[in-house]
């Protein structure tokens, strides 16, 4: 919820049109699938329309920080998953070796 507020341009006092665009596919219920476009592709941006907490430049910096944080999270999540897989593989190999020693062949 907090991320949605921080990503909303109205937080910076701006009115924006064209933040999302429709894809060429739809959900099973017939609703079009939409995705957010980058700031450079927004159709209309009217700055300083509403009272804002941060100015527009700080808002853009916050957007970049959120994007960097997400990329870092994704990188850490992938490494964490790989580490867990390696650890489980090592445990399985050790158990298999241990069990082979104890079982009569």
C-alpha positions in Angstrom: 0.0 0.0 0.0 2.8 2.4 0.9 4.5 1.6 -2.4 1.3 2.4 -4.3 1.2 5.8 -2.7 4.9 6.5 -3.4 4.5 5.5 -7.0 1.5 7.7 -7.6 2.4 11.0 -9.3 -0.4 12.8 -7.4 1.9 12.3 -4.3 4.2 14.8 -6.1 1.3 17.1 -7.0 1.1 16.0 -10.6 -1.8 15.0 -12.8 -0.8 12.2 -15.2 -2.6 10.6 -18.1 -1.3 7.6 -20.0 0.6 5.8 -17.2 -0.8 2.4 -18.4 -1.3 0.9 -21.8 -3.4 -2.1 -23.0 -1.6 -5.1 -24.2 -2.8 -7.1 -27.2 -4.1 -9.9 -25.0 -6.9 -10.3 -22.4 -7.7 -12.2 -19.3 -10.1 -15.2 -19.5 -13.0 -12.9 -18.4 -12.4 -10.7 -21.5 -10.8 -7.7 -19.6 -7.7 -6.3 -21.4 -4.4 -6.8 -19.8 -2.7 -3.5 -19.0 0.9 -2.7 -18.0 2.6 0.5 -16.7 4.8 2.4 -19.1 8.0 4.3 -18.2 7.7 7.9 -17.3 9.1 9.0 -20.6 6.1 7.5 -22.4 3.4 9.1 -20.2 1.0 11.0 -22.5 0.2 14.0 -20.3 2.0 15.3 -17.2 0.8 18.4 -15.4 3.1 19.2 -12.6 2.2 21.3 -9.5 -1.5 20.9 -10.0 -2.1 19.6 -6.4 -0.3 20.4 -3.1 2.6 18.1 -3.0 4.8 16.7 -0.2 7.9 16.2 -2.4 8.7 18.2 -5.4 8.8 16.6 -8.9 12.6 15.9 -8.8 12.4 14.2 -5.5 9.5 12.1 -6.8 11.6 11.0 -9.7 14.5 10.1 -7.4 12.1 8.1 -5.3 10.9 6.2 -8.4 14.5 5.4 -9.3 15.2 4.2 -5.7 12.1 2.0 -5.7 13.2 0.5 -9.0 16.8 -0.1 -7.7 15.4 -1.6 -4.5 13.2 -4.0 -6.5 16.1 -5.0 -8.7 18.3 -5.6 -5.6 15.5 -7.6 -4.0 15.1 -9.8 -7.1 18.9 -10.4 -7.2 19.0 -11.3 -3.5 15.9 -13.6 -3.8 17.5 -15.4 -6.7 20.8 -15.9 -4.8 19.0 -17.0 -1.7 17.1 -19.6 -3.6 20.2 -20.8 -5.3 22.0 -21.1 -1.9 19.0 -23.0 -0.5 19.1 -25.4 -3.4 22.9 -25.9 -3.1 22.5 -26.5 0.7 19.7 -29.0 0.2 21.7 -30.8 -2.5 24.7 -31.0 -0.2 22.6 -32.4 2.6 21.0 -35.0 0.2 24.5 -36.1 -1.1 25.8 -36.4 2.5 22.8 -38.5 3.6 23.1 -40.7 0.5 26.8 -41.3 1.2 26.1 -42.0 4.9 23.3 -44.4 4.0 25.4 -46.3 1.5 28.0 -46.9 4.1 25.5 -48.3 6.5 23.5 -50.5 4.1 24.9 -53.9 3.2 25.8 -54.0 -0.4 
